[in-house]
Amino acid sequence: MTESHLITYDFGIYAIDADYVRPKLAAIHLIVENGRAAFIDSGCNRSMPNVLAAMNELGLAPESVDYVVLTHIHLDHAGGAGNMMRLFPNARLVVHPRGVRHMVDPSRLMEGTVAVYGKKATLALYGEVLPIDVQRIIEATHETQVNLAGRSLLCLDTPGHAKHHIGIVDRKTGHIFSGDTFGLAYSELDTDGRQFIFPTTTPVQFDPDALHASINLLMSYRPQAMYLTHFGQLRDIPGKAMELHRLIDAFVAIGRRHNAAGEARHQLICADLRKLLLEEVARFGCRLPESEILKIFANDFELDAQGIGCWLDSVA
């Protein structure tokens, strides 16, 4: 390929840009051990050219893929899973038990995504989500382990962002693939070698208490690095965990402040999320113009506010 979309980390861990909306918005992670491969998240259907190009760059055949592991079934993470399973004949899909039926029959998953994004945007972003044979699926109950050529991957139940969310502990390194549980860290905001972290509360199952508990569970394994779908390897994990706990509480406070605002609630929450982000970015020392920061997070404000609204309605 003329431009590599592959990021190389240590210990046979890689990130592939999923080509989702914009560069470095979503990553597909790849673990390679003794010539065998496991993908963490699948991206969407349009991600497959980058996936196949990265495999070619690494000298991996389609038959070498043993697992496609989904952190959860939101379509920016799982929309390409059916396509991957067709491309990789030996692969087993590893997914939270709550996600199994949606991978076998994606119709309700598509309906839920259309409800959030609209039909036109959903089809443009994801195309047709392909079903997967249930015989090829492993239900990742809490502490399920799968073996990648002797390298153990431990699946942990990590609700809070979604009830169908898992985190994956790589037992070889102690590093964790956190999906969306450990927030997002867009590289555009990296400043003086430091990474900026922010929670993500996409609808419809945001639960702040569960999210706090899941972050604490991941931290109990004392990881030296996290791999975020949005985006890539994250370091300084104890400090980032403290930031996430503080910011999740700030999200909750914003929601409660505007819960009685009726039809204006959503826009008021969006406005306060924008204000919070700009305050946090300024405190962090990022030198990007405010207009650029707001552009990077534009879609997140909308989704985060929807997620906070769903939570407020669930506890009413």
N, C-alpha and C positions, 0 to 999 in steps of 0.2 A: 504494500500500500504506500501511497505517496506521503501520507502523514500518519504517523503512529498514534493510535488512540490508547496505547498500553502504557500504564505506569507500573514500574517495577519496584517492589519493596523487598525486604529480606525474607528469608525462610520460605521461598517459593510462593509468595503471596503477591498478587497483582490486582490492579484496578483497570477496568476497561470503561471508557466513556460510553454511556448508554445512548448517546445521541438523542436525548430527551429534552425537547424545548430549546435548550441552549447548551453550549459546551460546559462541562464540569458542573452540571446540575444533578445528575444521577450517575452512580457508579454501579457496575456489575463487578463483584470481586471473584477472583479465581485463585484456588489453592492447587498447587501441583506437588505431588509427592511420588517419587520413584516412577515417573512417567504416567501416573494416574491423576485425574483432575476432578475437582468439584467446583461448581459455580455457586456463589452465594448471591441470590436474586438473579432475575433473568432480564431485567429491563423490559422493553416492549418489543413488538415485532420489528420495528425499524432499527432496533439495536443489533440484529443478527449479522449484518455485514461487518460491523466492528468486531463482534465476537469471533466470527470466522477468520477475519484478518489477523486478530491477535493470536488465535490458535495456530494459524499458519506461521506467524512470526516466531512462536515458541516451539514449533515442530510437533504439535499435538494433533493427532487424528481424531475424528469424531468418535471413534470406538473407545478412546481413552477416557471419556467422561463417565464417571461412576455415579455422580450425584448432581442434581440441581436442587439446592436448598433455598427455600423461600423464607425470608424473615417474616413476611406477612403478605396478604393477598391484594393489597392496593395495587392498582394496575401499573403504576410506575415501577413497581418491584416485581410484579408477577405476570404482567400482560403478555410477555413473550415466552412464558413457561411451556405452553403447548407446542409452540414452534421449536423450542429447544429440544423437547422430548422427541420430536419427529426427526430432528437433525442428529441426535445422539442416541443410537439404538440401544446402548447398554446402560443408559442412565436410569436411576430411580429418583423420583421426586420426593423430597422431604418437606413436609408442611405441617403446621399446627392442625390438630384434629378438627378445629372449627373451620378450617379452610378446605378440607378434603372435598366436600360435596360441591364446592364452588369451582374447584379445579376439574372435577369430573363433568359438571354441567355449569359452564360459565354464564348462563343467561341471566341469572339474578345478580351476579356480580356486575355484569354490563349494565343492567337496569339501575343499580345503585350508583354506578359511576356517571351514567347519564343524568341522574338526579342532581349530582354535584356540578358537573361540567357542562351539561347540555349535550344533545345527540350529535350535533355537528362537530363540536370540539372533541368529543370522545372518539368518534370514528377517525378524525384527523390524527389524534395523538396515538391511538392504540390499534386501529384496524380491527380485524376479526380475532377475537380471543379463542384459541383452539382448545377443545376438550382433551382430557388426558385419561387414559385407561386406568381404572382404579387398581388394577393388578400391579401397576408400576409405581404406586404411591406408598410411602412410609409415613405413618402418622407419628409426628414428633411430639409425643407426650413429654411432660417435664422430666428432664434428665435422660431422655433417649440419647444413645450414642451411636454414631455410624463410623465405620472404619474405612479410611482412605489409605490403602496400601500401608497399613500399620499406624497411620496417624489418626488419632481419635478426635472426632468432632462432637462436642457435647451440646445438646439442645436444651435451652432453659425457657420455661414459660414466662414471658415478660409483657403482661398486659399494661395498659395505660394509654398508649397511643392507639392500640387496637386490641380487641380481645383475642385475635388470632395471630398474635405476635410472638416470635421466639427470638432469643439471642443465641449465638453459636460461639462456644468457647473452643478455640483451637488448643488442644491439650499439649501440642508440641511446643508452642510459644507462650501460652497463657494469654494470648491476645484474643479479643472478642469482636465478632461481627454483630453490630448492634442494630442494624436496620435503621429505624427512626426513634427507638427508645432513648438513645443518648443524644437526641437533638440533631441539628445540622450545622455544618461549618463550611460555608462557601469560601473558596480559596481567594476570591476577589478581595475579601476583607482581611486577609493575612497581613500583619503589620509587624515589621522588625522581628520576623521569625516566630511570631505568636499567632495563634488561631482563635478566631472569634466564634463563640458557640451561642446557639439560640434554640429554644424548644420548638417543636412542631406538634400542633394539636389538630391535625386534619380530622374532619368528621368521619364517622358518626359515633365513635366509641371512646373519645377522650375521657379519661378518668384520672384526675390529678393525684388522688391518694394511691391508686394502683401504679401510676407512673413513678411517683416517689419511691414506692416499694421496689419496683423493678430496677430502678437505677441503683438502689442500695444492694439488691441481689447481685447485679453485675459487678459492683464495687467489691463485694465480698470475695471475689476471685482475684482481686488485686492485679488487674491487667496493666501492663506497661503501655499498651496501645489499644485503641478501638478503631474499627473500620466502619465508617458511616456511609450509608448509601448516598447521602448528600453532604460532604463528598470526600471519601477517601480516608487515609490514615490520620488519626488524631492522637496527639501526645498530651503530656501534662494532665493525666486523667483525674487525679484527685482534685485539682483546681477546677477542672471543667465540671466535675460532678457538683461541686459547691455552687458554681454559677447556675447550673441547670436547676437545682433545687430552689434557689432564690428566684429565678425567673419564672418557673412554674407557679410559684406562689404569687408573683406579680401578675401573671395571666389570670389567675383565679380572682385576684382583687379587682382587676379590670372588669371581668365578667360580672361579679357581684355588684360593682358600682353602677352598672347600666342595666341590671336585670329587669328593672321595673319600667324601662323606657319604651315598652311597646314596640311599634314598628320601627322606631329609630334605634333600637338596641344594637342591631348588627353594625350599622354605620358608626355608631359611637364607639363600639368595641374596636372596629378597624382603626379609627382615628387614634385611639389610645395605644393600640399596638404599634402604630407608626411612630408615635411620640416616644414610647418606651424604647423602640429599636434605635432611634436617632440619639437618645440620651445614652444608651449603652455603647453605641459605636463611638460616640464622642469621648466617653470615659475610657474606652479601650485605646483610643489614640489613632484610629484609622483616619487616613487623610483623603479618602474618596469624597467627592462632592455629595451633598445630601441627595441631589436628584438621582445620582447613579446608585446610591444605596437603596433608595425607595424603588427604583426600577428593578434591582436584583431581587428584592423581597416582595414585589407587587402581588404575585400570585399567592405567596405565603400569608399575607395579611388576610386575604379573602378566605382562604381555607382555615386558617387558625381561628378566625372569628366565627366561622360556621361551627367548628369543633367545640369552641367554648359555649356557643349557643346550644348545641346539642346536649352538652353536659348540664348546663343550667336547667334545661327542660327536663332532664332525667332525674334531677334532684328536687324539682319543684314540689 
